[in-house]
């Protein structure tokens, strides 16, 4: 699986909405820093950009599924 450790779908399911939004902010900041490093020519691991982009997409997917009622946040009852 491409992505960061600790950000697998099962791990993200265990997070509440607040934790999920914090992870999203961290991932977006990391992506910005990686793109900046790439532009300056100091990026060593180009595959990290792809992994962070997938992490962001995974977080957005889980958030949207919770919004639509497909998934539930931990602690929520149906």
DRENTORKOL-3810 file (N, C-alpha, C; in nm, 4 decimals):
REM DRENTORKOL-3810
@n.u->0.0845; n.v->-0.1184; n.w->0.0000; ca.u->0.0000; ca.v->0.0000; ca.w->0.0000; c.u->0.0889; c.v->0.1246; c.w->0.0000
@n.u->0.0542; n.v->0.2171; n.w->-0.0829; ca.u->0.1276; ca.v->0.3431; ca.w->-0.0862; c.u->0.0595; c.v->0.4397; c.w->0.0087
@n.u->0.1367; n.v->0.5027; n.w->0.0918; ca.u->0.0829; ca.v->0.5967; ca.w->0.1887; c.u->0.1692; c.v->0.5985; c.w->0.3131
@n.u->0.1286; n.v->0.6713; n.w->0.4103; ca.u->0.2046; ca.v->0.6827; ca.w->0.5337; c.u->0.1613; c.v->0.5765; c.w->0.6326
@n.u->0.2549; n.v->0.5366; n.w->0.7161; ca.u->0.2197; ca.v->0.4436; ca.w->0.8237; c.u->0.1237; c.v->0.5144; c.w->0.9176
@n.u->0.0243; n.v->0.4428; n.w->0.9648; ca.u->-0.0715; ca.v->0.5006; ca.w->1.0563; c.u->-0.1872; c.v->0.5706; c.w->0.9874
@n.u->-0.1845; n.v->0.5737; n.w->0.8557; ca.u->-0.2945; ca.v->0.6386; ca.w->0.7836; c.u->-0.3651; c.v->0.5406; c.w->0.6894
@n.u->-0.3671; n.v->0.4147; n.w->0.7286; ca.u->-0.4429; ca.v->0.3145; ca.w->0.6541; c.u->-0.5919; c.v->0.3390; c.w->0.6811
@n.u->-0.6785; n.v->0.2926; n.w->0.5944; ca.u->-0.8221; ca.v->0.3156; ca.w->0.6156; c.u->-0.8719; c.v->0.2694; c.w->0.7530
@n.u->-0.8204; n.v->0.1584; n.w->0.8017; ca.u->-0.8634; ca.v->0.1115; ca.w->0.9343; c.u->-0.8205; c.v->0.2091; c.w->1.0433
@n.u->-0.7005; n.v->0.2645; n.w->1.0306; ca.u->-0.6519; ca.v->0.3610; ca.w->1.1289; c.u->-0.7335; c.v->0.4897; c.w->1.1229
@n.u->-0.7677; n.v->0.5323; n.w->1.0025; ca.u->-0.8465; ca.v->0.6543; ca.w->0.9870; c.u->-0.9890; c.v->0.6346; c.w->1.0383
@n.u->-1.0421; n.v->0.5130; n.w->1.0232; ca.u->-1.1762; ca.v->0.4842; ca.w->1.0752; c.u->-1.1816; c.v->0.5002; c.w->1.2259
@n.u->-1.0711; n.v->0.4712; n.w->1.2927; ca.u->-1.0680; ca.v->0.4783; ca.w->1.4383; c.u->-1.0610; c.v->0.6220; c.w->1.4897
@n.u->-1.0318; n.v->0.7173; n.w->1.4015; ca.u->-1.0198; ca.v->0.8580; ca.w->1.4416; c.u->-1.1561; c.v->0.9258; c.w->1.4379
@n.u->-1.1757; n.v->1.0216; n.w->1.5281; ca.u->-1.2977; ca.v->1.1002; ca.w->1.5203; c.u->-1.2776; c.v->1.2124; c.w->1.4178
@n.u->-1.3820; n.v->1.2892; n.w->1.3927; ca.u->-1.3757; ca.v->1.3910; ca.w->1.2874; c.u->-1.2703; c.v->1.4980; c.w->1.3155
@n.u->-1.2515; n.v->1.5324; n.w->1.4412; ca.u->-1.1520; ca.v->1.6341; ca.w->1.4765; c.u->-1.0102; c.v->1.5845; c.w->1.4475
@n.u->-0.9810; n.v->1.4600; n.w->1.4851; ca.u->-0.8497; ca.v->1.4032; ca.w->1.4576; c.u->-0.8267; c.v->1.3917; c.w->1.3071
@n.u->-0.9327; n.v->1.3570; n.w->1.2353; ca.u->-0.9226; ca.v->1.3434; ca.w->1.0906; c.u->-0.8874; c.v->1.4773; c.w->1.0264
@n.u->-0.9488; n.v->1.5848; n.w->1.0725; ca.u->-0.9190; ca.v->1.7161; ca.w->1.0153; c.u->-0.7769; c.v->1.7604; c.w->1.0508
@n.u->-0.7279; n.v->1.7234; n.w->1.1695; ca.u->-0.5894; ca.v->1.7559; ca.w->1.2055; c.u->-0.4909; c.v->1.6808; c.w->1.1167
@n.u->-0.5197; n.v->1.5538; n.w->1.0891; ca.u->-0.4343; ca.v->1.4750; ca.w->0.9999; c.u->-0.4348; c.v->1.5343; c.w->0.8593
@n.u->-0.5503; n.v->1.5831; n.w->0.8163; ca.u->-0.5609; ca.v->1.6453; ca.w->0.6847; c.u->-0.4748; c.v->1.7706; c.w->0.6777
@n.u->-0.4804; n.v->1.8533; n.w->0.7820; ca.u->-0.3967; ca.v->1.9742; ca.w->0.7855; c.u->-0.2493; c.v->1.9392; c.w->0.7808
@n.u->-0.2087; n.v->1.8374; n.w->0.8587; ca.u->-0.0681; ca.v->1.7969; ca.w->0.8600; c.u->-0.0237; c.v->1.7464; c.w->0.7227
@n.u->-0.1097; n.v->1.6669; n.w->0.6582; ca.u->-0.0760; ca.v->1.6116; ca.w->0.5273; c.u->-0.0651; c.v->1.7220; c.w->0.4219
@n.u->-0.1555; n.v->1.8193; n.w->0.4274; ca.u->-0.1494; ca.v->1.9300; ca.w->0.3317; c.u->-0.0235; c.v->2.0136; c.w->0.3521
@n.u->0.0143; n.v->2.0357; n.w->0.4782; ca.u->0.1364; ca.v->2.1114; ca.w->0.5066; c.u->0.2586; c.v->2.0349; c.w->0.4572
@n.u->0.2586; n.v->1.9035; n.w->0.4777; ca.u->0.3711; ca.v->1.8230; ca.w->0.4308; c.u->0.3801; c.v->1.8257; c.w->0.2790
@n.u->0.2655; n.v->1.8175; n.w->0.2116; ca.u->0.2647; ca.v->1.8221; ca.w->0.0656; c.u->0.3188; c.v->1.9558; c.w->0.0161
@n.u->0.2799; n.v->2.0651; n.w->0.0810; ca.u->0.3308; ca.v->2.1962; ca.w->0.0434; c.u->0.4830; c.v->2.2000; c.w->0.0569
@n.u->0.5330; n.v->2.1500; n.w->0.1696; ca.u->0.6777; ca.v->2.1504; ca.w->0.1922; c.u->0.7514; c.v->2.0622; c.w->0.0923
@n.u->0.6920; n.v->1.9478; n.w->0.0580; ca.u->0.7542; ca.v->1.8596; ca.w->-0.0411; c.u->0.7585; c.v->1.9256; c.w->-0.1786
@n.u->0.6502; n.v->1.9918; n.w->-0.2163; ca.u->0.6478; ca.v->2.0600; ca.w->-0.3462; c.u->0.7477; c.v->2.1749; c.w->-0.3500
@n.u->0.7606; n.v->2.2444; n.w->-0.2388; ca.u->0.8576; ca.v->2.3537; ca.w->-0.2307; c.u->0.9991; c.v->2.2984; c.w->-0.2447
@n.u->1.0281; n.v->2.1899; n.w->-0.1752; ca.u->1.1600; ca.v->2.1270; ca.w->-0.1837; c.u->1.1884; c.v->2.0796; c.w->-0.3263
@n.u->1.0855; n.v->2.0276; n.w->-0.3917; ca.u->1.1029; ca.v->1.9812; ca.w->-0.5289; c.u->1.1331; c.v->2.0982; c.w->-0.6221
@n.u->1.0654; n.v->2.2095; n.w->-0.6019; ca.u->1.0863; ca.v->2.3265; ca.w->-0.6865; c.u->1.2270; c.v->2.3825; c.w->-0.6702
@n.u->1.2809; n.v->2.3728; n.w->-0.5493; ca.u->1.4142; ca.v->2.4255; ca.w->-0.5223; c.u->1.5213; c.v->2.3237; c.w->-0.5614
@n.u->1.4800; n.v->2.1995; n.w->-0.5845; ca.u->1.5744; ca.v->2.0964; ca.w->-0.6247; c.u->1.6373; c.v->2.0229; c.w->-0.5081
@n.u->1.5759; n.v->2.0261; n.w->-0.3923; ca.u->1.6328; ca.v->1.9615; ca.w->-0.2747; c.u->1.5568; c.v->1.8356; c.w->-0.2324
@n.u->1.4606; n.v->1.7936; n.w->-0.3121; ca.u->1.3794; ca.v->1.6771; ca.w->-0.2749; c.u->1.4531; c.v->1.5493; c.w->-0.3128
@n.u->1.4711; n.v->1.4603; n.w->-0.2151; ca.u->1.5414; ca.v->1.3351; ca.w->-0.2396; c.u->1.4458; c.v->1.2219; c.w->-0.2767
@n.u->1.3297; n.v->1.2186; n.w->-0.2126; ca.u->1.2362; ca.v->1.1079; ca.w->-0.2302; c.u->1.1098; c.v->1.1570; c.w->-0.3010
@n.u->1.1079; n.v->1.1448; n.w->-0.4333; ca.u->0.9926; ca.v->1.1921; ca.w->-0.5110; c.u->0.8670; c.v->1.1105; c.w->-0.4859
@n.u->0.8820; n.v->0.9868; n.w->-0.4443; ca.u->0.7649; ca.v->0.9029; ca.w->-0.4215; c.u->0.6862; c.v->0.9471; c.w->-0.2983
@n.u->0.7469; n.v->1.0260; n.w->-0.2131; ca.u->0.6782; ca.v->1.0742; ca.w->-0.0927; c.u->0.5611; c.v->1.1660; c.w->-0.1301
@n.u->0.5757; n.v->1.2420; n.w->-0.2396; ca.u->0.4674; ca.v->1.3296; ca.w->-0.2857; c.u->0.3445; c.v->1.2452; c.w->-0.3198
@n.u->0.3658; n.v->1.1360; n.w->-0.3905; ca.u->0.2555; ca.v->1.0481; ca.w->-0.4283; c.u->0.1889; c.v->0.9884; c.w->-0.3047
@n.u->0.2693; n.v->0.9485; n.w->-0.2070; ca.u->0.2149; ca.v->0.8887; ca.w->-0.0848; c.u->0.1307; c.v->0.9893; c.w->-0.0075
@n.u->0.1768; n.v->1.1126; n.w->0.0034; ca.u->0.1025; ca.v->1.2147; ca.w->0.0777; c.u->-0.0258; c.v->1.2513; c.w->0.0041
@n.u->-0.0202; n.v->1.2580; n.w->-0.1279; ca.u->-0.1424; ca.v->1.2865; ca.w->-0.2050; c.u->-0.2469; c.v->1.1779; c.w->-0.1833
@n.u->-0.2025; n.v->1.0529; n.w->-0.1761; ca.u->-0.2966; ca.v->0.9426; ca.w->-0.1515; c.u->-0.3530; c.v->0.9491; c.w->-0.0100
@n.u->-0.2683; n.v->0.9891; n.w->0.0848; ca.u->-0.3174; ca.v->1.0059; ca.w->0.2221; c.u->-0.4286; c.v->1.1105; c.w->0.2275
@n.u->-0.4070; n.v->1.2218; n.w->0.1589; ca.u->-0.5067; ca.v->1.3292; ca.w->0.1557; c.u->-0.6361; c.v->1.2780; c.w->0.0921
@n.u->-0.6242; n.v->1.2059; n.w->-0.0180; ca.u->-0.7430; ca.v->1.1519; ca.w->-0.0850; c.u->-0.8155; c.v->1.0531; c.w->0.0051
@n.u->-0.7406; n.v->0.9720; n.w->0.0780; ca.u->-0.8003; ca.v->0.8736; ca.w->0.1685; c.u->-0.8779; c.v->0.9438; c.w->0.2799
@n.u->-0.8223; n.v->1.0514; n.w->0.3333; ca.u->-0.8894; ca.v->1.1266; ca.w->0.4400; c.u->-1.0177; c.v->1.1905; c.w->0.3868
@n.u->-1.0087; n.v->1.2517; n.w->0.2675; ca.u->-1.1281; ca.v->1.3116; ca.w->0.2084; c.u->-1.2368; c.v->1.2066; c.w->0.1828
@n.u->-1.1974; n.v->1.0884; n.w->0.1390; ca.u->-1.2941; ca.v->0.9825; ca.w->0.1108; c.u->-1.3670; c.v->0.9408; c.w->0.2369
@n.u->-1.2939; n.v->0.9193; n.w->0.3441; ca.u->-1.3571; ca.v->0.8777; ca.w->0.4695; c.u->-1.4476; c.v->0.9882; c.w->0.5226
@n.u->-1.4038; n.v->1.1130; n.w->0.5123; ca.u->-1.4882; ca.v->1.2249; ca.w->0.5576; c.u->-1.6189; c.v->1.2307; c.w->0.4789
@n.u->-1.6089; n.v->1.2142; n.w->0.3488; ca.u->-1.7284; ca.v->1.2196; ca.w->0.2640; c.u->-1.8212; c.v->1.1019; c.w->0.2926
@n.u->-1.7634; n.v->0.9830; n.w->0.3142; ca.u->-1.8463; ca.v->0.8667; ca.w->0.3450; c.u->-1.9188; c.v->0.8845; c.w->0.4783
@n.u->-1.8536; n.v->0.9477; n.w->0.5745; ca.u->-1.9207; ca.v->0.9758; ca.w->0.7024; c.u->-2.0331; c.v->1.0765; c.w->0.6817
@n.u->-2.0088; n.v->1.1745; n.w->0.5975; ca.u->-2.1092; ca.v->1.2767; ca.w->0.5694; c.u->-2.2328; c.v->1.2151; c.w->0.5043
@n.u->-2.2098; n.v->1.1168; n.w->0.4175; ca.u->-2.3198; ca.v->1.0522; ca.w->0.3468; c.u->-2.3834; c.v->0.9389; c.w->0.4267
@n.u->-2.3255; n.v->0.9048; n.w->0.5408; ca.u->-2.3808; ca.v->0.7992; ca.w->0.6238; c.u->-2.3352; c.v->0.6599; c.w->0.5872
@n.u->-2.2354; n.v->0.6497; n.w->0.5010; ca.u->-2.1830; ca.v->0.5182; ca.w->0.4619; c.u->-2.0972; c.v->0.4608; c.w->0.5745
@n.u->-2.0191; n.v->0.5484; n.w->0.6386; ca.u->-1.9374; ca.v->0.5100; ca.w->0.7530; c.u->-1.9820; c.v->0.5929; c.w->0.8730
@n.u->-1.9472; n.v->0.5454; n.w->0.9904; ca.u->-1.9763; ca.v->0.6233; ca.w->1.1101; c.u->-1.8460; c.v->0.6492; c.w->1.1842
@n.u->-1.8415; n.v->0.7620; n.w->1.2515; ca.u->-1.7251; ca.v->0.7964; ca.w->1.3335; c.u->-1.7292; c.v->0.7094; c.w->1.4580
@n.u->-1.6127; n.v->0.6852; n.w->1.5189; ca.u->-1.6139; ca.v->0.6036; ca.w->1.6417; c.u->-1.6951; c.v->0.6715; c.w->1.7518
@n.u->-1.7708; n.v->0.5925; n.w->1.8224; ca.u->-1.8537; ca.v->0.6461; ca.w->1.9303; c.u->-1.9927; c.v->0.6846; c.w->1.8862
@n.u->-2.0168; n.v->0.6863; n.w->1.7556; ca.u->-2.1507; ca.v->0.7192; ca.w->1.7066; c.u->-2.2303; c.v->0.5910; c.w->1.6909
@n.u->-2.3541; n.v->0.5959; n.w->1.7302; ca.u->-2.4441; ca.v->0.4814; ca.w->1.7161; c.u->-2.5353; c.v->0.5051; c.w->1.5959
@n.u->-2.5757; n.v->0.3974; n.w->1.5300; ca.u->-2.6688; ca.v->0.4111; ca.w->1.4168; c.u->-2.8084; c.v->0.4390; c.w->1.4624
END
